[in-house]
Amino acid sequence: MPVWHVSVSAWSRREVRSAQPAICEREAMNCLRGVGGEREWWFFNADTLIGHLRVGVTEAENAGLPPGIAVDDAGETGPERQRK
């Protein structure tokens, strides 16, 4: 299934990457607000301190994209859940 995907890391003012998944998740949700369907997948990589949020592309969105833009995603995902 094609997905919208955003990767997020959060940095302090002292240029230190945050190890708090909730901060990254909140920012990822802001980035994907207004697109996609009702299901999402959240994964926080504790080794890299980067969060990944994926939201399924809707049929209407997919129909409006040029050919080859929406492709199946091959990255790591967390469990599927109802969108927050």
mmCIF file as gemmi writes it, N, C-alpha and C atoms, coordinates in Angstrom:
data_model
loop_
_atom_site.group_PDB
_atom_site.id
_atom_site.type_symbol
_atom_site.label_atom_id
_atom_site.label_alt_id
_atom_site.label_comp_id
_atom_site.label_asym_id
_atom_site.label_entity_id
_atom_site.label_seq_id
_atom_site.pdbx_PDB_ins_code
_atom_site.Cartn_x
_atom_site.Cartn_y
_atom_site.Cartn_z
_atom_site.occupancy
_atom_site.B_iso_or_equiv
_atom_site.pdbx_formal_charge
_atom_site.auth_seq_id
_atom_site.auth_asym_id
_atom_site.pdbx_PDB_model_num
ATOM 1 N N . MET Axp A 1 ? 0.84 -1.175 0 1 0 ? 1 A 1
ATOM 2 C CA . MET Axp A 1 ? 0 0 0 1 0 ? 1 A 1
ATOM 3 C C . MET Axp A 1 ? 0.886 1.239 0 1 0 ? 1 A 1
ATOM 4 N N . PRO Axp A 2 ? 0.607 2.195 -0.866 1 0 ? 2 A 1
ATOM 5 C CA . PRO Axp A 2 ? 1.353 3.463 -0.822 1 0 ? 2 A 1
ATOM 6 C C . PRO Axp A 2 ? 1.055 4.208 0.477 1 0 ? 2 A 1
ATOM 7 N N . VAL Axp A 3 ? 2.05 4.886 0.994 1 0 ? 3 A 1
ATOM 8 C CA . VAL Axp A 3 ? 1.897 5.635 2.24 1 0 ? 3 A 1
ATOM 9 C C . VAL Axp A 3 ? 2.532 7.015 2.122 1 0 ? 3 A 1
ATOM 10 N N . TRP Axp A 4 ? 2.006 7.936 2.93 1 0 ? 4 A 1
ATOM 11 C CA . TRP Axp A 4 ? 2.711 9.178 3.199 1 0 ? 4 A 1
ATOM 12 C C . TRP Axp A 4 ? 3.699 8.826 4.302 1 0 ? 4 A 1
ATOM 13 N N . HIS Axp A 5 ? 4.908 9.35 4.235 1 0 ? 5 A 1
ATOM 14 C CA . HIS Axp A 5 ? 5.94 8.987 5.204 1 0 ? 5 A 1
ATOM 15 C C . HIS Axp A 5 ? 6.721 10.229 5.59 1 0 ? 5 A 1
ATOM 16 N N . VAL Axp A 6 ? 6.922 10.4 6.888 1 0 ? 6 A 1
ATOM 17 C CA . VAL Axp A 6 ? 7.769 11.477 7.382 1 0 ? 6 A 1
ATOM 18 C C . VAL Axp A 6 ? 8.721 10.894 8.42 1 0 ? 6 A 1
ATOM 19 N N . SER Axp A 7 ? 9.981 11.318 8.354 1 0 ? 7 A 1
ATOM 20 C CA . SER Axp A 7 ? 10.99 10.947 9.349 1 0 ? 7 A 1
ATOM 21 C C . SER Axp A 7 ? 11.33 12.199 10.141 1 0 ? 7 A 1
ATOM 22 N N . VAL Axp A 8 ? 11.321 12.079 11.483 1 0 ? 8 A 1
ATOM 23 C CA . VAL Axp A 8 ? 11.49 13.257 12.335 1 0 ? 8 A 1
ATOM 24 C C . VAL Axp A 8 ? 12.513 12.992 13.427 1 0 ? 8 A 1
ATOM 25 N N . SER Axp A 9 ? 13.404 13.952 13.609 1 0 ? 9 A 1
ATOM 26 C CA . SER Axp A 9 ? 14.262 13.963 14.791 1 0 ? 9 A 1
ATOM 27 C C . SER Axp A 9 ? 14.1 15.332 15.432 1 0 ? 9 A 1
ATOM 28 N N . ALA Axp A 10 ? 14.198 15.392 16.741 1 0 ? 10 A 1
ATOM 29 C CA . ALA Axp A 10 ? 14.045 16.655 17.466 1 0 ? 10 A 1
ATOM 30 C C . ALA Axp A 10 ? 15.377 17.006 18.114 1 0 ? 10 A 1
ATOM 31 N N . TRP Axp A 11 ? 15.709 18.268 18.029 1 0 ? 11 A 1
ATOM 32 C CA . TRP Axp A 11 ? 16.997 18.746 18.556 1 0 ? 11 A 1
ATOM 33 C C . TRP Axp A 11 ? 16.759 19.837 19.593 1 0 ? 11 A 1
ATOM 34 N N . SER Axp A 12 ? 17.599 19.862 20.617 1 0 ? 12 A 1
ATOM 35 C CA . SER Axp A 12 ? 17.521 20.926 21.62 1 0 ? 12 A 1
ATOM 36 C C . SER Axp A 12 ? 18.244 22.161 21.093 1 0 ? 12 A 1
ATOM 37 N N . ARG Axp A 13 ? 18.105 23.229 21.814 1 0 ? 13 A 1
ATOM 38 C CA . ARG Axp A 13 ? 18.814 24.464 21.425 1 0 ? 13 A 1
ATOM 39 C C . ARG Axp A 13 ? 20.324 24.299 21.543 1 0 ? 13 A 1
ATOM 40 N N . ARG Axp A 14 ? 20.743 23.315 22.303 1 0 ? 14 A 1
ATOM 41 C CA . ARG Axp A 14 ? 22.179 23.029 22.449 1 0 ? 14 A 1
ATOM 42 C C . ARG Axp A 14 ? 22.654 22.016 21.42 1 0 ? 14 A 1
ATOM 43 N N . GLU Axp A 15 ? 21.801 21.776 20.409 1 0 ? 15 A 1
ATOM 44 C CA . GLU Axp A 15 ? 22.106 20.87 19.301 1 0 ? 15 A 1
ATOM 45 C C . GLU Axp A 15 ? 22.351 19.431 19.758 1 0 ? 15 A 1
ATOM 46 N N . VAL Axp A 16 ? 21.511 18.995 20.689 1 0 ? 16 A 1
ATOM 47 C CA . VAL Axp A 16 ? 21.519 17.617 21.161 1 0 ? 16 A 1
ATOM 48 C C . VAL Axp A 16 ? 20.22 16.978 20.704 1 0 ? 16 A 1
ATOM 49 N N . ARG Axp A 17 ? 20.306 15.805 20.081 1 0 ? 17 A 1
ATOM 50 C CA . ARG Axp A 17 ? 19.11 15.122 19.589 1 0 ? 17 A 1
ATOM 51 C C . ARG Axp A 17 ? 18.308 14.559 20.762 1 0 ? 17 A 1
ATOM 52 N N . SER Axp A 18 ? 17.011 14.753 20.714 1 0 ? 18 A 1
ATOM 53 C CA . SER Axp A 18 ? 16.124 14.306 21.777 1 0 ? 18 A 1
ATOM 54 C C . SER Axp A 18 ? 15.878 12.802 21.691 1 0 ? 18 A 1
ATOM 55 N N . ALA Axp A 19 ? 15.886 12.155 22.851 1 0 ? 19 A 1
ATOM 56 C CA . ALA Axp A 19 ? 15.573 10.727 22.935 1 0 ? 19 A 1
ATOM 57 C C . ALA Axp A 19 ? 14.138 10.502 23.383 1 0 ? 19 A 1
ATOM 58 N N . GLN Axp A 20 ? 13.282 11.52 23.24 1 0 ? 20 A 1
ATOM 59 C CA . GLN Axp A 20 ? 11.891 11.425 23.672 1 0 ? 20 A 1
ATOM 60 C C . GLN Axp A 20 ? 10.99 11.169 22.468 1 0 ? 20 A 1
ATOM 61 N N . PRO Axp A 21 ? 10.535 9.927 22.291 1 0 ? 21 A 1
ATOM 62 C CA . PRO Axp A 21 ? 9.704 9.589 21.135 1 0 ? 21 A 1
ATOM 63 C C . PRO Axp A 21 ? 8.445 10.444 21.011 1 0 ? 21 A 1
ATOM 64 N N . ALA Axp A 22 ? 7.849 10.855 22.122 1 0 ? 22 A 1
ATOM 65 C CA . ALA Axp A 22 ? 6.597 11.618 22.078 1 0 ? 22 A 1
ATOM 66 C C . ALA Axp A 22 ? 6.778 12.964 21.373 1 0 ? 22 A 1
ATOM 67 N N . ILE Axp A 23 ? 7.935 13.587 21.531 1 0 ? 23 A 1
ATOM 68 C CA . ILE Axp A 23 ? 8.197 14.863 20.864 1 0 ? 23 A 1
ATOM 69 C C . ILE Axp A 23 ? 8.244 14.656 19.358 1 0 ? 23 A 1
ATOM 70 N N . CYS Axp A 24 ? 8.964 13.635 18.931 1 0 ? 24 A 1
ATOM 71 C CA . CYS Axp A 24 ? 9.061 13.335 17.495 1 0 ? 24 A 1
ATOM 72 C C . CYS Axp A 24 ? 7.7 12.945 16.926 1 0 ? 24 A 1
ATOM 73 N N . GLU Axp A 25 ? 6.95 12.156 17.671 1 0 ? 25 A 1
ATOM 74 C CA . GLU Axp A 25 ? 5.644 11.709 17.188 1 0 ? 25 A 1
ATOM 75 C C . GLU Axp A 25 ? 4.7 12.889 16.992 1 0 ? 25 A 1
ATOM 76 N N . ARG Axp A 26 ? 4.692 13.807 17.929 1 0 ? 26 A 1
ATOM 77 C CA . ARG Axp A 26 ? 3.822 14.986 17.814 1 0 ? 26 A 1
ATOM 78 C C . ARG Axp A 26 ? 4.178 15.804 16.566 1 0 ? 26 A 1
ATOM 79 N N . GLU Axp A 27 ? 5.451 15.99 16.309 1 0 ? 27 A 1
ATOM 80 C CA . GLU Axp A 27 ? 5.875 16.754 15.132 1 0 ? 27 A 1
ATOM 81 C C . GLU Axp A 27 ? 5.551 16.008 13.836 1 0 ? 27 A 1
ATOM 82 N N . ALA Axp A 28 ? 5.717 14.688 13.853 1 0 ? 28 A 1
ATOM 83 C CA . ALA Axp A 28 ? 5.388 13.888 12.674 1 0 ? 28 A 1
ATOM 84 C C . ALA Axp A 28 ? 3.903 13.998 12.349 1 0 ? 28 A 1
ATOM 85 N N . MET Axp A 29 ? 3.061 13.962 13.383 1 0 ? 29 A 1
ATOM 86 C CA . MET Axp A 29 ? 1.616 14.093 13.175 1 0 ? 29 A 1
ATOM 87 C C . MET Axp A 29 ? 1.276 15.456 12.578 1 0 ? 29 A 1
ATOM 88 N N . ASN Axp A 30 ? 1.949 16.495 13.028 1 0 ? 30 A 1
ATOM 89 C CA . ASN Axp A 30 ? 1.728 17.828 12.458 1 0 ? 30 A 1
ATOM 90 C C . ASN Axp A 30 ? 2.105 17.854 10.985 1 0 ? 30 A 1
ATOM 91 N N . CYS Axp A 31 ? 3.186 17.19 10.62 1 0 ? 31 A 1
ATOM 92 C CA . CYS Axp A 31 ? 3.643 17.177 9.225 1 0 ? 31 A 1
ATOM 93 C C . CYS Axp A 31 ? 2.633 16.494 8.298 1 0 ? 31 A 1
ATOM 94 N N . LEU Axp A 32 ? 1.943 15.465 8.792 1 0 ? 32 A 1
ATOM 95 C CA . LEU Axp A 32 ? 1.037 14.695 7.934 1 0 ? 32 A 1
ATOM 96 C C . LEU Axp A 32 ? -0.441 15.031 8.181 1 0 ? 32 A 1
ATOM 97 N N . ARG Axp A 33 ? -0.681 16.106 8.907 1 0 ? 33 A 1
ATOM 98 C CA . ARG Axp A 33 ? -2.065 16.527 9.156 1 0 ? 33 A 1
ATOM 99 C C . ARG Axp A 33 ? -2.727 16.889 7.824 1 0 ? 33 A 1
ATOM 100 N N . GLY Axp A 34 ? -3.916 16.367 7.603 1 0 ? 34 A 1
ATOM 101 C CA . GLY Axp A 34 ? -4.677 16.716 6.415 1 0 ? 34 A 1
ATOM 102 C C . GLY Axp A 34 ? -4.485 15.799 5.221 1 0 ? 34 A 1
ATOM 103 N N . VAL Axp A 35 ? -3.639 14.792 5.358 1 0 ? 35 A 1
ATOM 104 C CA . VAL Axp A 35 ? -3.477 13.829 4.262 1 0 ? 35 A 1
ATOM 105 C C . VAL Axp A 35 ? -3.672 12.418 4.795 1 0 ? 35 A 1
ATOM 106 N N . GLY Axp A 36 ? -3.995 11.512 3.908 1 0 ? 36 A 1
ATOM 107 C CA . GLY Axp A 36 ? -4.063 10.107 4.264 1 0 ? 36 A 1
ATOM 108 C C . GLY Axp A 36 ? -5.369 9.659 4.874 1 0 ? 36 A 1
ATOM 109 N N . GLY Axp A 37 ? -5.401 8.363 5.157 1 0 ? 37 A 1
ATOM 110 C CA . GLY Axp A 37 ? -6.605 7.726 5.664 1 0 ? 37 A 1
ATOM 111 C C . GLY Axp A 37 ? -6.648 7.626 7.17 1 0 ? 37 A 1
ATOM 112 N N . GLU Axp A 38 ? -7.351 6.618 7.651 1 0 ? 38 A 1
ATOM 113 C CA . GLU Axp A 38 ? -7.627 6.459 9.08 1 0 ? 38 A 1
ATOM 114 C C . GLU Axp A 38 ? -6.614 5.588 9.815 1 0 ? 38 A 1
ATOM 115 N N . ARG Axp A 39 ? -5.673 4.976 9.104 1 0 ? 39 A 1
ATOM 116 C CA . ARG Axp A 39 ? -4.705 4.071 9.738 1 0 ? 39 A 1
ATOM 117 C C . ARG Axp A 39 ? -3.316 4.678 9.647 1 0 ? 39 A 1
ATOM 118 N N . GLU Axp A 40 ? -2.498 4.391 10.679 1 0 ? 40 A 1
ATOM 119 C CA . GLU Axp A 40 ? -1.132 4.898 10.692 1 0 ? 40 A 1
ATOM 120 C C . GLU Axp A 40 ? -0.207 3.878 11.348 1 0 ? 40 A 1
ATOM 121 N N . TRP Axp A 41 ? 1.079 4.071 11.109 1 0 ? 41 A 1
ATOM 122 C CA . TRP Axp A 41 ? 2.125 3.223 11.675 1 0 ? 41 A 1
ATOM 123 C C . TRP Axp A 41 ? 3.203 4.141 12.211 1 0 ? 41 A 1
ATOM 124 N N . TRP Axp A 42 ? 3.538 4.006 13.486 1 0 ? 42 A 1
ATOM 125 C CA . TRP Axp A 42 ? 4.566 4.827 14.127 1 0 ? 42 A 1
ATOM 126 C C . TRP Axp A 42 ? 5.696 3.926 14.596 1 0 ? 42 A 1
ATOM 127 N N . PHE Axp A 43 ? 6.914 4.346 14.302 1 0 ? 43 A 1
ATOM 128 C CA . PHE Axp A 43 ? 8.093 3.6 14.732 1 0 ? 43 A 1
ATOM 129 C C . PHE Axp A 43 ? 9.145 4.603 15.165 1 0 ? 43 A 1
ATOM 130 N N . PHE Axp A 44 ? 9.72 4.419 16.373 1 0 ? 44 A 1
ATOM 131 C CA . PHE Axp A 44 ? 10.816 5.261 16.838 1 0 ? 44 A 1
ATOM 132 C C . PHE Axp A 44 ? 12.059 4.404 16.944 1 0 ? 44 A 1
ATOM 133 N N . ASN Axp A 45 ? 13.082 4.77 16.196 1 0 ? 45 A 1
ATOM 134 C CA . ASN Axp A 45 ? 14.342 4.037 16.214 1 0 ? 45 A 1
ATOM 135 C C . ASN Axp A 45 ? 15.198 4.6 17.346 1 0 ? 45 A 1
ATOM 136 N N . ALA Axp A 46 ? 15.319 3.843 18.425 1 0 ? 46 A 1
ATOM 137 C CA . ALA Axp A 46 ? 16.057 4.298 19.602 1 0 ? 46 A 1
ATOM 138 C C . ALA Axp A 46 ? 17.562 4.396 19.341 1 0 ? 46 A 1
ATOM 139 N N . ASP Axp A 47 ? 18.062 3.699 18.338 1 0 ? 47 A 1
ATOM 140 C CA . ASP Axp A 47 ? 19.493 3.775 18.014 1 0 ? 47 A 1
ATOM 141 C C . ASP Axp A 47 ? 19.839 5.084 17.308 1 0 ? 47 A 1
ATOM 142 N N . THR Axp A 48 ? 18.976 5.524 16.392 1 0 ? 48 A 1
ATOM 143 C CA . THR Axp A 48 ? 19.242 6.744 15.628 1 0 ? 48 A 1
ATOM 144 C C . THR Axp A 48 ? 18.498 7.96 16.169 1 0 ? 48 A 1
ATOM 145 N N . LEU Axp A 49 ? 17.54 7.721 17.087 1 0 ? 49 A 1
ATOM 146 C CA . LEU Axp A 49 ? 16.683 8.774 17.656 1 0 ? 49 A 1
ATOM 147 C C . LEU Axp A 49 ? 15.887 9.487 16.57 1 0 ? 49 A 1
ATOM 148 N N . ILE Axp A 50 ? 15.408 8.701 15.615 1 0 ? 50 A 1
ATOM 149 C CA . ILE Axp A 50 ? 14.577 9.215 14.529 1 0 ? 50 A 1
ATOM 150 C C . ILE Axp A 50 ? 13.255 8.46 14.538 1 0 ? 50 A 1
ATOM 151 N N . GLY Axp A 51 ? 12.158 9.219 14.476 1 0 ? 51 A 1
ATOM 152 C CA . GLY Axp A 51 ? 10.827 8.625 14.424 1 0 ? 51 A 1
ATOM 153 C C . GLY Axp A 51 ? 10.317 8.605 13.001 1 0 ? 51 A 1
ATOM 154 N N . HIS Axp A 52 ? 9.528 7.592 12.683 1 0 ? 52 A 1
ATOM 155 C CA . HIS Axp A 52 ? 8.965 7.435 11.346 1 0 ? 52 A 1
ATOM 156 C C . HIS Axp A 52 ? 7.457 7.237 11.469 1 0 ? 52 A 1
ATOM 157 N N . LEU Axp A 53 ? 6.7 8.116 10.833 1 0 ? 53 A 1
ATOM 158 C CA . LEU Axp A 53 ? 5.245 7.981 10.805 1 0 ? 53 A 1
ATOM 159 C C . LEU Axp A 53 ? 4.819 7.749 9.372 1 0 ? 53 A 1
ATOM 160 N N . ARG Axp A 54 ? 3.982 6.74 9.185 1 0 ? 54 A 1
ATOM 161 C CA . ARG Axp A 54 ? 3.432 6.428 7.872 1 0 ? 54 A 1
ATOM 162 C C . ARG Axp A 54 ? 1.914 6.448 7.975 1 0 ? 54 A 1
ATOM 163 N N . VAL Axp A 55 ? 1.284 7.027 6.974 1 0 ? 55 A 1
ATOM 164 C CA . VAL Axp A 55 ? -0.177 7.102 6.901 1 0 ? 55 A 1
ATOM 165 C C . VAL Axp A 55 ? -0.568 6.64 5.51 1 0 ? 55 A 1
ATOM 166 N N . GLY Axp A 56 ? -1.516 5.727 5.429 1 0 ? 56 A 1
ATOM 167 C CA . GLY Axp A 56 ? -1.948 5.205 4.14 1 0 ? 56 A 1
ATOM 168 C C . GLY Axp A 56 ? -2.497 6.283 3.223 1 0 ? 56 A 1
ATOM 169 N N . VAL Axp A 57 ? -2.085 6.267 1.963 1 0 ? 57 A 1
ATOM 170 C CA . VAL Axp A 57 ? -2.609 7.174 0.948 1 0 ? 57 A 1
ATOM 171 C C . VAL Axp A 57 ? -4.032 6.728 0.62 1 0 ? 57 A 1
ATOM 172 N N . THR Axp A 58 ? -4.973 7.667 0.578 1 0 ? 58 A 1
ATOM 173 C CA . THR Axp A 58 ? -6.353 7.318 0.241 1 0 ? 58 A 1
ATOM 174 C C . THR Axp A 58 ? -6.466 7.054 -1.265 1 0 ? 58 A 1
ATOM 175 N N . GLU Axp A 59 ? -7.544 6.391 -1.666 1 0 ? 59 A 1
ATOM 176 C CA . GLU Axp A 59 ? -7.77 6.132 -3.097 1 0 ? 59 A 1
ATOM 177 C C . GLU Axp A 59 ? -7.871 7.438 -3.87 1 0 ? 59 A 1
ATOM 178 N N . ALA Axp A 60 ? -8.556 8.436 -3.304 1 0 ? 60 A 1
ATOM 179 C CA . ALA Axp A 60 ? -8.703 9.723 -3.984 1 0 ? 60 A 1
ATOM 180 C C . ALA Axp A 60 ? -7.345 10.416 -4.145 1 0 ? 60 A 1
ATOM 181 N N . GLU Axp A 61 ? -6.517 10.367 -3.092 1 0 ? 61 A 1
ATOM 182 C CA . GLU Axp A 61 ? -5.179 10.966 -3.184 1 0 ? 61 A 1
ATOM 183 C C . GLU Axp A 61 ? -4.341 10.246 -4.23 1 0 ? 61 A 1
ATOM 184 N N . ASN Axp A 62 ? -4.395 8.927 -4.205 1 0 ? 62 A 1
ATOM 185 C CA . ASN Axp A 62 ? -3.62 8.126 -5.153 1 0 ? 62 A 1
ATOM 186 C C . ASN Axp A 62 ? -4.031 8.416 -6.59 1 0 ? 62 A 1
ATOM 187 N N . ALA Axp A 63 ? -5.333 8.588 -6.825 1 0 ? 63 A 1
ATOM 188 C CA . ALA Axp A 63 ? -5.834 8.872 -8.172 1 0 ? 63 A 1
ATOM 189 C C . ALA Axp A 63 ? -5.361 10.234 -8.673 1 0 ? 63 A 1
ATOM 190 N N . GLY Axp A 64 ? -5.099 11.169 -7.76 1 0 ? 64 A 1
ATOM 191 C CA . GLY Axp A 64 ? -4.677 12.501 -8.153 1 0 ? 64 A 1
ATOM 192 C C . GLY Axp A 64 ? -3.184 12.692 -8.294 1 0 ? 64 A 1
ATOM 193 N N . LEU Axp A 65 ? -2.413 11.65 -7.959 1 0 ? 65 A 1
ATOM 194 C CA . LEU Axp A 65 ? -0.952 11.751 -8.051 1 0 ? 65 A 1
ATOM 195 C C . LEU Axp A 65 ? -0.467 11.322 -9.436 1 0 ? 65 A 1
ATOM 196 N N . PRO Axp A 66 ? 0.571 11.955 -9.941 1 0 ? 66 A 1
ATOM 197 C CA . PRO Axp A 66 ? 1.137 11.508 -11.219 1 0 ? 66 A 1
ATOM 198 C C . PRO Axp A 66 ? 1.659 10.073 -11.099 1 0 ? 66 A 1
ATOM 199 N N . PRO Axp A 67 ? 1.674 9.316 -12.197 1 0 ? 67 A 1
ATOM 200 C CA . PRO Axp A 67 ? 2.166 7.934 -12.159 1 0 ? 67 A 1
ATOM 201 C C . PRO Axp A 67 ? 3.584 7.86 -11.591 1 0 ? 67 A 1
ATOM 202 N N . GLY Axp A 68 ? 3.812 6.864 -10.744 1 0 ? 68 A 1
ATOM 203 C CA . GLY Axp A 68 ? 5.14 6.639 -10.185 1 0 ? 68 A 1
ATOM 204 C C . GLY Axp A 68 ? 5.464 7.429 -8.941 1 0 ? 68 A 1
ATOM 205 N N . ILE Axp A 69 ? 4.59 8.339 -8.531 1 0 ? 69 A 1
ATOM 206 C CA . ILE Axp A 69 ? 4.852 9.139 -7.331 1 0 ? 69 A 1
ATOM 207 C C . ILE Axp A 69 ? 4.559 8.319 -6.077 1 0 ? 69 A 1
ATOM 208 N N . ALA Axp A 70 ? 3.423 7.649 -6.042 1 0 ? 70 A 1
ATOM 209 C CA . ALA Axp A 70 ? 3.057 6.829 -4.886 1 0 ? 70 A 1
ATOM 210 C C . ALA Axp A 70 ? 3.543 5.407 -5.136 1 0 ? 70 A 1
ATOM 211 N N . VAL Axp A 71 ? 4.42 4.946 -4.249 1 0 ? 71 A 1
ATOM 212 C CA . VAL Axp A 71 ? 4.957 3.588 -4.371 1 0 ? 71 A 1
ATOM 213 C C . VAL Axp A 71 ? 4.831 2.889 -3.026 1 0 ? 71 A 1
ATOM 214 N N . ASP Axp A 72 ? 4.968 1.574 -3.033 1 0 ? 72 A 1
ATOM 215 C CA . ASP Axp A 72 ? 4.939 0.835 -1.775 1 0 ? 72 A 1
ATOM 216 C C . ASP Axp A 72 ? 6.16 1.204 -0.945 1 0 ? 72 A 1
ATOM 217 N N . ASP Axp A 73 ? 5.958 1.361 0.35 1 0 ? 73 A 1
ATOM 218 C CA . ASP Axp A 73 ? 7.027 1.737 1.256 1 0 ? 73 A 1
ATOM 219 C C . ASP Axp A 73 ? 7.707 0.47 1.78 1 0 ? 73 A 1
ATOM 220 N N . ALA Axp A 74 ? 9.02 0.508 1.921 1 0 ? 74 A 1
ATOM 221 C CA . ALA Axp A 74 ? 9.75 -0.682 2.349 1 0 ? 74 A 1
ATOM 222 C C . ALA Axp A 74 ? 10.458 -0.501 3.683 1 0 ? 74 A 1
ATOM 223 N N . GLY Axp A 75 ? 10.188 0.588 4.397 1 0 ? 75 A 1
ATOM 224 C CA . GLY Axp A 75 ? 10.884 0.84 5.655 1 0 ? 75 A 1
ATOM 225 C C . GLY Axp A 75 ? 10.279 0.096 6.826 1 0 ? 75 A 1
ATOM 226 N N . GLU Axp A 76 ? 10.952 0.217 7.975 1 0 ? 76 A 1
ATOM 227 C CA . GLU Axp A 76 ? 10.442 -0.383 9.201 1 0 ? 76 A 1
ATOM 228 C C . GLU Axp A 76 ? 9.17 0.331 9.641 1 0 ? 76 A 1
ATOM 229 N N . THR Axp A 77 ? 8.246 -0.422 10.18 1 0 ? 77 A 1
ATOM 230 C CA . THR Axp A 77 ? 7.016 0.174 10.675 1 0 ? 77 A 1
ATOM 231 C C . THR Axp A 77 ? 6.701 -0.365 12.058 1 0 ? 77 A 1
ATOM 232 N N . GLY Axp A 78 ? 5.961 0.408 12.784 1 0 ? 78 A 1
ATOM 233 C CA . GLY Axp A 78 ? 5.434 -0.05 14.064 1 0 ? 78 A 1
ATOM 234 C C . GLY Axp A 78 ? 4.101 -0.726 13.805 1 0 ? 78 A 1
ATOM 235 N N . PRO Axp A 79 ? 3.396 -1.06 14.874 1 0 ? 79 A 1
ATOM 236 C CA . PRO Axp A 79 ? 2.099 -1.707 14.703 1 0 ? 79 A 1
ATOM 237 C C . PRO Axp A 79 ? 1.081 -0.764 14.07 1 0 ? 79 A 1
ATOM 238 N N . GLU Axp A 80 ? 0.21 -1.336 13.259 1 0 ? 80 A 1
ATOM 239 C CA . GLU Axp A 80 ? -0.866 -0.54 12.656 1 0 ? 80 A 1
ATOM 240 C C . GLU Axp A 80 ? -1.832 -0.112 13.76 1 0 ? 80 A 1
ATOM 241 N N . ARG Axp A 81 ? -2.306 1.12 13.678 1 0 ? 81 A 1
ATOM 242 C CA . ARG Axp A 81 ? -3.241 1.629 14.681 1 0 ? 81 A 1
ATOM 243 C C . ARG Axp A 81 ? -4.198 2.622 14.048 1 0 ? 81 A 1
ATOM 244 N N . GLN Axp A 82 ? -5.286 2.883 14.74 1 0 ? 82 A 1
ATOM 245 C CA . GLN Axp A 82 ? -6.221 3.937 14.345 1 0 ? 82 A 1
ATOM 246 C C . GLN Axp A 82 ? -5.492 5.256 14.437 1 0 ? 82 A 1
ATOM 247 N N . ARG Axp A 83 ? -5.712 6.122 13.489 1 0 ? 83 A 1
ATOM 248 C CA . ARG Axp A 83 ? -5.008 7.399 13.473 1 0 ? 83 A 1
ATOM 249 C C . ARG Axp A 83 ? -5.417 8.263 14.656 1 0 ? 83 A 1
ATOM 250 N N . LYS Axp A 84 ? -4.426 8.881 15.284 1 0 ? 84 A 1
ATOM 251 C CA . LYS Axp A 84 ? -4.673 9.747 16.459 1 0 ? 84 A 1
ATOM 252 C C . LYS Axp A 84 ? -5.162 11.104 16.041 1 0 ? 84 A 1
